[in-house]
């Protein structure tokens, strides 16, 4: 980095300001333990203030004079001020209480301070394996030559065959305790860095949301041009490297098989006697899911801005039309008794008179003689049973089934839900799932993937049928 770049970061970056602050120890210790280590998202101000009050009480009780005399609410307001930038202070949608959340700048400073701690063991072997494996993926993933790809797959198959032959011969290669601790340390570092990256991705999406609000508030052009700009910005985020990478990670978390495999691996790692497992890493998959869901909520807010803008514009245009009509009526009433001299003259309204003799004489209608080409057939008997075979889809029952499967802030595929609650009323019940309209449920379609749902016809339970559709994801807020 150049001298000017470092000087600009020293003056502008909130993480640098935090490290130079007088109460940096208090800020880093409290916010790091409360938000980062506990993986908390937006938290009510009362809860944050209570935890800070307990910490201040214990710190002030150590000396004769209080080290931090200000109340906890004052510290929180100072840390969330624009010139500080350690906390984000805001009102969530549908909530009238202030919430706090740490900024990516604070996470950057906290991570750097954590890296200063002396480590009794620094693993290098696992990182070398990761580097080599990443290089292999890059080289072979960018190579379009099928012969080269086939040669790489044959090499990997040969290595697997050699390992199987060694195991069959009684030679089971195992990692020693040092290798296990090395890889576990690398796993913990990468897992925590991933949580920190989620906060930065969420902040980038929030910046787009803020710019969207500013564009709507300051726009003076046509509605079509603004919508084009907003949709273009939304598409650019989804199509960026950051957006595609986040979506791939989120799709990985939504896979039930991957989640089960990850949970099983974490449980088995905790039982390895060579390591001292970190309690937080045992539930790191849940922390990833919660952080990803917070980021998804920020992305959905951008789409909600479009809907609110359209609703507001329609309301304003309707109100403008009503105001114009009332202004015209008021102007007409003001000049009713004294009409202006200038203007247009129109013919007065009158009644059209029709004399009796002007009416045409009655003419008899000639009925044509039509000979049918075929003899009339007997009336067919209608099958009235279909009138009583109508099906009713209870949307509340379907929503209850979804809530029974999904815990709050989780996502699952529709095919997994119907596997627990089989389809009983045919295609109508599948359509009922797709049309659920509840505040705590969200139905998303992934047109890049397909899924199949087996069901039986209500009229014939033995006739098995299958519906193929884009992949449907059901989320619960």
Steps between C-alpha positions, in 0.01 A plus 500: 500500500611853430556768762187694399281191523618421853460862607142503366416182691644646820272805469183334367479134602292432813715199600810720521306758703395228743856382560601860576202571731550554873245235602596253228546221757142536624357519148692199372440282806127566534387519137730215399367268769134605466463516120790326325573203727129438562414558129219742587326702234281806561426513875258727694669794675364398841666158480834647391486766771429243772802290403723809481372618840610170658848533349537864607395412854765229530773726352412801717495286816868413461633848595424786736378724219282381211698447180192542281260745669254549212176296480493211249251677272744789460781266396277328245398835349866607478601174330215524248568865409593563133851612594559172690339232285545203736126432536205537264194655666166453323131414533407163341187475292192459719688573826503827698808419712853599401723208398881480488733298278878507462646629173750316276762758602472390863526132400816583304660669802390222738635227273836678474525537878419130542783414260749673732456234770791261536426151375666196649446306179505638145403247236641528149448159341122533463531839336751360251254224408224759457720714274596204281139380476379848403764523230390163364137611489593822320724332243270208421183709525633750243626232260252426220705207362296180565813283482667700777186480717477126441868452589447688829198286588696182422784620724260563787336161445839332511578670831168383645560147373845496666349613830234227479766239423707614798199476731418152368860402575461615861687832471258776610668844469399733783583856596713550806389730781699793358336467160154482656558812713648679198192439287256576782672834561474585130133399500422728796681796342321459168160454667534824700630692199195385306267650762693828481471496120123465528480828690695673224281351229192610696642853527562515124140397431381754757692773317309409185174515696595846633586628153165363377314699766697816411422455131127465571494802733694732266365380165326763286480318168255247364402189688621272222853640503528459877376141486753424228781636717383306807460170314840546336665558839326194648610284207857625519524389865360153422732466203815620678768260625395572857133440425558174312737370768251581777213335310707185446580486873133558592388223262753270667347575841150429366597148396361259759762234420786749533363627830468149636854417388641818656321441831621141509861606430491764776367245748771248408780760518391592853561137604861485376721466812802677347334844498334726752177587318375857497138514618416773253624294205256221585212717380685698234264371230205662682697826531568492126131443427392791724760736348398401147132553584576852630672577172204359305263727692709801397480391136121460526472858629631623166213328319252642753618851407372446147157391624471791744605745231231376262234514774601854601507622141153361426362662816657836412371490144146415616511781753619741230205407277254557787655840576467607135136392486420692819680808370291491180178460698590791731580724201168411335303579816673836541390622152159333489302820571732726301644305209798655323444684172774319319474134425329249276129490422329164482147409398258457787384156587152404371261205465483324165134479384383209288152538347272195477474520119878499469520155646522209250197273447516154653634235267440133562816303552542216252595175670727294271420134452814309599519131422757318716748280312507240775227381729501642853681289751394418849623727777812366670480439872730731694728358766412706809741312726780737405312787664538327838864391456653844545804519727572768759860587586547626856789751473519536880557125534776513239666795680482311830673201342779725371546655846514154657788405269694827503638660809518883503755654262554180301439383145409170339396364162131447426578142401631432852182641655263292286708191577395541865143600410412307179276664242139389552303728267707491184631798306264738682686437828839566334365827361376581852855473633632729223234766571551527878479866603610537863726758658734242655528278190680571174477295178799532262549335159838392361459467123851355463403179682207261466325274745230233479208430733313170493129499581184301449182619331211564744265307275733202457737441795678218312602724206845641585590827333802729508521880474824658371562867575780747582659447839288664775654621827279579801650738759367593842591835654 
